[in-house]
Amino acid sequence: QDPQVVVFSPELLKLADRRRQALEDCRQAAEDGDANAVVQMGMNCLYGIGGAAKDPKKAFRWFSQTAPDDPAGLYWLGVCYDNGFGVERDEDRACRLYQESAAGDYAPALCNLGVCYESGQGVEKNLEKAVELYRRAAEGGYPMGRCNLGVMYFFGQGVEKDLKKAAYCFAQAAEQRLPRAQYLLGVCCEFGDGVEQDVFRALARKRSSRTPKHSRICSCSSRVIPSRIGVLTASIAQPLSFRHQAVSFLSDDDVHDDIAQSPHKQARQNVNKGVLLDKQRGGDD
């Protein structure tokens, strides 16, 4: 057999055929006006999944066809404007779309709107409102909402400082396999912030936050959620962490780095600022 010839098994060929058919069925349903299919086609094109080619402009066109009362569609359209996917970036427009989506209690939109209120993007800065939105997203079971709420408790921003509640929020999100929350819970365990100090547990948490493909932590646990970082406050010193402005799951390696580990305990204050400062905007994923 020629080593240059690639032979696919019949099972693999059948799987490819089913995938193509599923994409075509989804496309047809979207063209027929099925709201869920429209959003799914947008996600397929945004991420290059489900057999679709990665095409942000086409994704934006699909999301633009969503119904004006569809919270999921409004949210994804906001993600496009927020990050310039297939359209010129417009953070104010993104914020308005998040507001419309959040009116339907859509948890990812509540979380992203919380980042807007925390950073003053498109709205007047209001930390108390940000906490309220993160809490609503957390109550809806959204891991990034839980993680961001934990950060607010950790720093006492918009709410009374409570390290135990912060660690609890991180633990909830960590149970949902959110890598950033797993790392932050590890930080709490390392320094005894809100939990019993346990270096071994801290190490285990930090290790579990890392994927085999990446040496540094990724910010989101699911491909269906894009992630974007907001800023807690400009008054806090420049963190030691890796700072990012892109959305994770549209980069070449599908994730973006979020925080870095300091090797020295005497740097604890700066490390805490660094790893906890960056807020996570979901999409995402």
Salt bridges, closest charged atoms under 4 A:
ASP17 OD1 - ARG20 NH2 2.18
GLU24 OE1 - ARG27 NE 3.49
ASP82 OD1 - ARG228 NE 3.61
ASP82 OD2 - ARG281 NH1 2.92
GLU91 OE2 - ARG89 NH2 2.85
GLU91 OE2 - ARG228 NH2 3.07
ASP105 OD1 - ARG136 NH2 2.47
GLU118 OE2 - LYS279 NZ 3.17
GLU132 OE2 - LYS129 NZ 3.71
GLU175 OE2 - ARG205 NH2 3.57
GLU190 OE1 - LYS206 NZ 2.33
ASP193 OD1 - ARG268 NH2 2.33
ASP253 OD2 - HIS214 ND1 3.95
ASP254 OD2 - ARG223 NH1 2.86
ASP257 OD2 - ARG216 NH2 2.88
ASP258 OD2 - ARG180 NE 2.57
ASP278 OD1 - ARG243 NE 2.45
